């Protein structure tokens, strides 16, 4: 069982497994058919307030992670749904639209999910 993160703008591959978009907003300029998104879970994304505060400013990364972890702690049903998808699908790719490959909500969400399932 595997979680992966990938930019939604990158070409889908057979190794992506089940593709879940975890952004609150649909990616600009991306056709829904070309995106090959299996599920859009906008509710699991950071709140609008947190997203705007962070603004993809890498200097705010650690505080963003802390705050988003707090928000995820209040979204048990959504988080558990993603964990169940991983059990059934084997590979779940968390899709994001940010340009920064290291400092985005999908990276934090994947870390949170892996911690919940014990790092397996």
Residue frames as a rotation matrix with the C-alpha (Angstrom) as fourth column:
UNK 1
0.585 0.811 0.000 0.00
0.811 -0.585 0.000 0.00
0.000 0.000 -1.000 0.00
UNK 2
-0.523 -0.851 0.058 1.42
0.845 -0.507 0.172 3.32
-0.117 0.139 0.983 -1.11
UNK 3
0.712 0.562 -0.421 0.70
0.450 -0.825 -0.341 7.02
-0.539 0.053 -0.841 -1.03
UNK 4
-0.379 -0.784 0.492 2.25
0.922 -0.276 0.272 9.27
-0.077 0.556 0.827 -3.64
UNK 5
0.323 0.437 -0.840 2.06
0.224 -0.897 -0.380 12.98
-0.920 -0.065 -0.387 -4.41
UNK 6
-0.502 -0.413 0.760 2.06
0.826 0.033 0.563 14.44
-0.258 0.910 0.324 -7.89
UNK 7
-0.722 0.259 -0.642 1.23
-0.311 -0.950 -0.033 17.69
-0.618 0.176 0.766 -9.65
UNK 8
0.164 0.899 0.407 -2.15
0.219 0.369 -0.903 17.40
-0.962 0.237 -0.136 -11.29
UNK 9
0.608 0.011 -0.794 -0.67
-0.655 -0.558 -0.510 19.05
-0.448 0.830 -0.332 -14.39
UNK 10
-0.538 -0.843 0.031 1.81
-0.712 0.474 0.518 16.18
-0.451 0.256 -0.855 -14.88
UNK 11
-0.232 0.415 -0.880 0.90
-0.770 0.474 0.426 13.41
0.594 0.777 0.210 -17.31
UNK 12
0.494 0.472 0.730 -1.11
-0.814 0.546 0.197 10.64
-0.306 -0.692 0.654 -15.61
UNK 13
-0.481 -0.657 -0.581 0.61
-0.771 0.632 -0.076 7.26
0.417 0.412 -0.810 -15.50
UNK 14
0.268 0.592 -0.760 -0.54
-0.175 0.806 0.566 3.71
0.947 -0.019 0.320 -14.85
UNK 15
-0.424 -0.544 -0.724 1.51
0.607 0.422 -0.673 3.71
0.672 -0.725 0.152 -11.62
UNK 16
-0.701 0.186 0.689 -0.62
-0.434 -0.877 -0.205 6.50
0.566 -0.443 0.695 -10.14
UNK 17
-0.808 0.496 -0.320 -3.31
0.590 0.680 -0.435 4.10
0.002 -0.540 -0.842 -8.98
UNK 18
0.290 0.957 -0.020 -6.35
0.946 -0.283 0.156 5.98
0.144 -0.065 -0.988 -7.65
UNK 19
-0.665 -0.585 0.465 -5.91
0.583 -0.795 -0.167 9.72
0.467 0.160 0.870 -8.26
UNK 20
0.351 0.751 -0.559 -7.33
0.936 -0.280 0.212 12.10
0.002 -0.597 -0.802 -5.63
UNK 21
-0.218 -0.329 0.919 -7.22
0.340 -0.908 -0.244 15.87
0.915 0.260 0.309 -6.09
UNK 22
0.095 0.181 -0.979 -6.74
0.991 0.073 0.110 17.41
0.092 -0.981 -0.172 -2.64
UNK 23
-0.942 -0.321 0.096 -6.92
0.321 -0.947 -0.017 21.11
0.096 0.015 0.995 -3.53
UNK 24
-0.369 0.828 -0.422 -9.84
0.373 -0.284 -0.883 23.32
-0.851 -0.483 -0.205 -2.55
UNK 25
0.281 0.399 -0.873 -9.93
-0.585 -0.650 -0.486 25.00
-0.761 0.647 0.051 -5.98
UNK 26
0.780 -0.015 0.625 -9.95
0.457 0.697 -0.553 23.31
-0.427 0.717 0.551 -9.37
UNK 27
-0.202 -0.973 -0.113 -6.54
0.545 -0.207 0.812 23.85
-0.814 0.103 0.572 -11.08
UNK 28
0.275 0.269 -0.923 -6.46
-0.404 -0.839 -0.365 26.76
-0.872 0.474 -0.122 -13.50
UNK 29
0.034 -0.229 -0.973 -6.58
-0.984 -0.176 0.007 25.96
-0.173 0.957 -0.232 -17.17
UNK 30
-0.897 -0.398 0.195 -6.88
-0.381 0.917 0.120 22.21
-0.227 0.033 -0.973 -16.65
UNK 31
-0.165 0.826 -0.539 -9.52
-0.795 0.212 0.568 20.29
0.583 0.522 0.622 -18.56
UNK 32
0.190 0.319 0.928 -11.32
-0.900 0.434 0.035 17.82
-0.391 -0.843 0.370 -16.30
UNK 33
0.978 0.194 -0.071 -10.96
-0.205 0.866 -0.456 15.00
-0.027 0.461 0.887 -18.82
UNK 34
0.408 -0.903 -0.137 -7.22
-0.172 0.071 -0.983 15.50
0.897 0.425 -0.126 -19.26
UNK 35
-0.030 -0.428 0.903 -6.65
-0.940 -0.296 -0.171 15.62
0.341 -0.854 -0.394 -15.50
UNK 36
-0.013 0.162 -0.987 -7.87
-0.049 0.986 0.162 12.04
0.999 0.050 -0.005 -14.99
UNK 37
-0.738 -0.086 0.669 -8.97
-0.644 -0.207 -0.737 12.78
0.202 -0.975 0.098 -11.43
UNK 38
-0.615 0.504 -0.606 -10.82
0.355 0.864 0.358 9.84
0.704 0.005 -0.710 -9.89
UNK 39
0.376 0.698 -0.609 -12.02
0.896 -0.104 0.432 11.81
0.238 -0.708 -0.665 -6.87
UNK 40
-0.316 -0.400 0.860 -11.90
0.107 -0.916 -0.387 15.48
0.943 -0.030 0.332 -5.91
UNK 41
0.261 0.325 -0.909 -11.76
0.915 0.218 0.340 15.82
0.309 -0.920 -0.241 -2.11
UNK 42
-0.088 -0.290 0.953 -11.75
0.178 -0.946 -0.271 19.60
0.980 0.146 0.135 -1.75
UNK 43
0.786 0.502 0.362 -12.98
-0.248 -0.279 0.928 19.35
0.567 -0.819 -0.095 1.85
UNK 44
0.744 -0.571 -0.345 -9.71
0.659 0.546 0.517 17.73
-0.107 -0.612 0.783 2.99
UNK 45
0.025 -0.728 0.685 -7.70
0.634 -0.518 -0.574 20.69
0.773 0.449 0.449 1.67
UNK 46
-0.753 -0.323 -0.573 -6.52
0.650 -0.499 -0.573 23.44
-0.101 -0.804 0.586 4.02
UNK 47
0.295 0.869 -0.398 -9.16
0.767 -0.464 -0.443 26.01
-0.569 -0.175 -0.803 4.95
UNK 48
0.586 -0.027 0.810 -9.34
0.619 -0.631 -0.468 29.12
0.523 0.776 -0.353 2.78
UNK 49
0.953 -0.214 0.216 -7.98
-0.301 -0.765 0.569 31.11
0.044 -0.607 -0.793 5.70
UNK 50
0.462 -0.821 0.335 -4.93
0.048 0.401 0.915 28.85
-0.886 -0.406 0.225 6.12
UNK 51
0.301 -0.309 0.902 -4.35
0.924 0.328 -0.196 28.60
-0.235 0.893 0.384 2.37
UNK 52
0.760 0.031 0.650 -4.36
0.314 -0.892 -0.325 32.38
0.570 0.450 -0.687 1.98
UNK 53
0.876 -0.460 0.146 -2.15
-0.364 -0.432 0.825 32.89
-0.316 -0.776 -0.546 5.04
UNK 54
0.325 -0.778 0.537 0.46
0.402 0.628 0.666 30.41
-0.856 0.000 0.517 3.74
UNK 55
0.797 0.071 -0.600 0.46
-0.419 -0.650 -0.634 31.77
-0.435 0.757 -0.488 0.18
UNK 56
0.869 -0.490 0.064 3.09
0.445 0.720 -0.532 29.15
0.215 0.491 0.844 -0.75
UNK 57
0.508 -0.712 0.485 5.69
-0.680 -0.677 -0.281 31.09
0.528 -0.187 -0.828 1.25
UNK 58
0.309 -0.445 -0.840 8.35
0.244 0.891 -0.382 28.51
0.919 -0.087 0.384 2.14
UNK 59
-0.704 -0.598 0.383 9.38
-0.181 -0.371 -0.911 30.58
0.687 -0.711 0.153 5.18
UNK 60
-0.189 0.738 0.647 5.95
-0.981 -0.167 -0.095 29.78
0.038 -0.653 0.756 6.71
UNK 61
-0.179 0.118 -0.977 6.25
-0.487 0.852 0.192 26.04
0.855 0.510 -0.095 5.97
UNK 62
-0.850 -0.215 -0.482 6.67
0.242 0.652 -0.718 24.67
0.469 -0.727 -0.502 9.50
UNK 63
-0.790 0.613 -0.024 3.80
-0.307 -0.430 -0.849 26.74
-0.530 -0.664 0.528 10.87
UNK 64
-0.153 0.721 -0.675 1.64
-0.968 0.029 0.250 25.79
0.200 0.692 0.694 7.89
UNK 65
-0.474 -0.086 -0.876 2.34
-0.129 0.991 -0.027 22.09
0.871 0.100 -0.481 8.58
UNK 66
-0.978 0.069 -0.197 1.42
0.206 0.173 -0.963 22.50
-0.033 -0.982 -0.184 12.24
UNK 67
-0.549 0.811 -0.202 -1.81
-0.630 -0.560 -0.538 24.34
-0.550 -0.167 0.819 11.47
UNK 68
-0.122 0.497 -0.859 -2.83
-0.875 0.354 0.329 21.97
0.468 0.792 0.391 8.69
UNK 69
-0.768 -0.159 -0.621 -2.18
0.118 0.917 -0.381 18.96
0.630 -0.366 -0.685 10.96
UNK 70
-0.872 0.487 -0.049 -4.58
-0.076 -0.234 -0.969 20.60
-0.484 -0.841 0.241 13.44
UNK 71
-0.213 0.820 -0.531 -7.22
-0.946 -0.310 -0.099 21.01
-0.246 0.481 0.841 10.74
UNK 72
-0.336 0.037 -0.941 -6.77
-0.538 0.813 0.224 17.42
0.773 0.581 -0.253 9.60
UNK 73
-0.986 -0.061 -0.153 -7.34
0.096 0.542 -0.835 16.29
0.134 -0.838 -0.529 13.18
UNK 74
-0.491 0.863 -0.116 -10.89
-0.359 -0.322 -0.876 17.66
-0.794 -0.389 0.468 12.82
UNK 75
0.098 0.476 -0.874 -11.53
-0.995 0.018 -0.102 15.86
-0.033 0.879 0.475 9.51
UNK 76
-0.448 -0.336 0.828 -11.48
-0.516 0.854 0.067 12.23
-0.730 -0.398 -0.556 10.69
UNK 77
0.450 0.731 0.512 -14.15
0.026 0.563 -0.826 11.05
-0.893 0.385 0.235 8.26
UNK 78
0.882 -0.147 -0.448 -12.32
-0.471 -0.293 -0.832 12.41
-0.009 0.945 -0.328 5.21
UNK 79
-0.109 -0.990 0.088 -8.92
-0.994 0.110 0.011 11.20
-0.020 -0.086 -0.996 6.38
UNK 80
-0.288 0.063 0.956 -10.31
-0.333 0.929 -0.162 7.73
-0.898 -0.364 -0.246 7.10
UNK 81
0.800 0.599 0.042 -11.88
-0.125 0.234 -0.964 7.65
-0.587 0.766 0.262 3.63
UNK 82
0.512 -0.698 -0.501 -8.45
-0.811 -0.201 -0.549 8.19
0.283 0.688 -0.669 2.06
UNK 83
-0.444 -0.668 0.597 -6.92
-0.826 0.563 0.016 5.50
-0.347 -0.486 -0.802 4.27
UNK 84
0.179 0.608 0.774 -9.67
-0.110 0.794 -0.598 3.10
-0.978 0.021 0.209 3.15
UNK 85
0.882 0.095 -0.461 -9.01
-0.450 -0.115 -0.885 3.97
-0.137 0.989 -0.059 -0.50
UNK 86
-0.049 -0.985 -0.167 -5.37
-0.986 0.075 -0.152 3.03
0.162 0.157 -0.974 -0.01
UNK 87
-0.360 -0.036 0.932 -6.38
-0.486 0.860 -0.155 -0.32
-0.796 -0.509 -0.327 1.52
UNK 88
0.453 0.710 0.539 -8.62
0.119 0.551 -0.826 -1.15
-0.884 0.438 0.165 -1.43
UNK 89
0.978 -0.017 -0.206 -6.74
-0.202 -0.293 -0.935 0.45
-0.044 0.956 -0.290 -4.30
UNK 90
0.565 -0.825 0.012 -3.14
0.820 0.563 0.103 -0.22
-0.092 -0.048 0.995 -3.21
UNK 91
-0.659 -0.750 0.062 -1.76
0.750 -0.648 0.136 3.05
-0.062 0.136 0.989 -4.61
UNK 92
0.629 0.771 -0.100 -3.33
0.761 -0.637 -0.123 6.44
-0.159 0.001 -0.987 -3.98
UNK 93
-0.519 -0.761 0.389 -1.81
0.820 -0.572 -0.025 9.50
0.241 0.306 0.921 -5.62
UNK 94
0.298 0.522 -0.799 -2.61
0.711 -0.680 -0.179 12.80
-0.637 -0.515 -0.574 -3.92
UNK 95
-0.084 -0.255 0.963 -2.79
0.932 -0.363 -0.015 15.46
0.353 0.896 0.268 -6.62
UNK 96
0.239 0.077 -0.968 -2.00
0.562 -0.824 0.073 19.14
-0.792 -0.561 -0.240 -6.09
UNK 97
0.749 0.114 0.652 -1.62
0.643 -0.363 -0.674 22.15
0.160 0.925 -0.346 -8.36
UNK 98
0.822 -0.463 -0.333 1.08
-0.186 -0.769 0.612 24.20
-0.539 -0.441 -0.718 -6.59
UNK 99
0.719 -0.634 -0.284 4.36
-0.393 -0.035 -0.919 24.78
0.573 0.773 -0.274 -8.41
UNK 100
-0.176 -0.802 0.571 6.44
-0.960 0.010 -0.281 24.02
0.220 -0.598 -0.771 -5.32
UNK 101
0.145 0.197 -0.970 6.90
-0.300 0.943 0.146 20.25
0.943 0.270 0.196 -5.19
UNK 102
-0.570 -0.500 -0.652 8.11
0.442 0.482 -0.757 20.22
0.693 -0.719 -0.054 -1.57
UNK 103
-0.942 0.204 -0.267 5.96
0.122 -0.533 -0.837 22.85
-0.314 -0.821 0.477 0.15
UNK 104
-0.556 0.819 -0.144 2.30
-0.584 -0.262 0.769 22.07
0.592 0.511 0.623 -0.58
UNK 105
0.011 0.674 0.739 -0.74
-0.990 0.110 -0.086 20.64
-0.139 -0.731 0.668 1.17
UNK 106
0.758 0.282 -0.588 -0.49
-0.440 0.887 -0.142 17.20
0.482 0.366 0.796 -0.52
UNK 107
-0.227 -0.917 -0.327 2.95
-0.096 0.355 -0.930 16.65
0.969 -0.179 -0.169 1.02
UNK 108
-0.691 0.029 0.722 1.58
-0.708 -0.227 -0.668 17.47
0.144 -0.973 0.178 4.48
UNK 109
0.387 0.915 0.119 -1.50
-0.921 0.389 0.005 15.32
-0.042 -0.111 0.993 3.96
UNK 110
0.487 -0.273 -0.830 0.64
-0.216 0.883 -0.417 12.36
0.846 0.382 0.371 2.88
UNK 111
-0.648 -0.755 0.096 2.82
-0.230 0.073 -0.971 12.76
0.726 -0.651 -0.221 5.98
UNK 112
-0.380 0.607 0.698 -0.28
-0.920 -0.171 -0.352 12.89
-0.094 -0.776 0.623 8.17
UNK 113
0.640 0.671 -0.374 -1.76
-0.728 0.685 -0.017 9.77
0.244 0.283 0.927 6.55
UNK 114
0.119 -0.689 -0.715 1.47
-0.082 0.710 -0.699 7.80
0.990 0.142 0.027 6.88
UNK 115
-0.783 -0.377 0.495 1.75
-0.478 -0.146 -0.866 8.74
0.399 -0.915 -0.065 10.55
UNK 116
0.014 0.897 0.441 -1.84
-0.994 0.060 -0.090 7.63
-0.107 -0.437 0.893 11.17
UNK 117
0.842 0.336 -0.422 -1.33
-0.429 0.891 -0.148 4.22
0.327 0.306 0.894 9.65
UNK 118
0.818 -0.502 0.282 1.91
-0.067 0.404 0.912 3.72
-0.572 -0.765 0.296 11.57
UNK 119
0.131 -0.855 -0.502 4.41
-0.787 -0.397 0.472 4.44
-0.603 0.334 -0.725 8.82
UNK 120
0.073 -0.067 0.995 3.75
0.242 0.969 0.048 1.16
-0.968 0.237 0.087 6.98
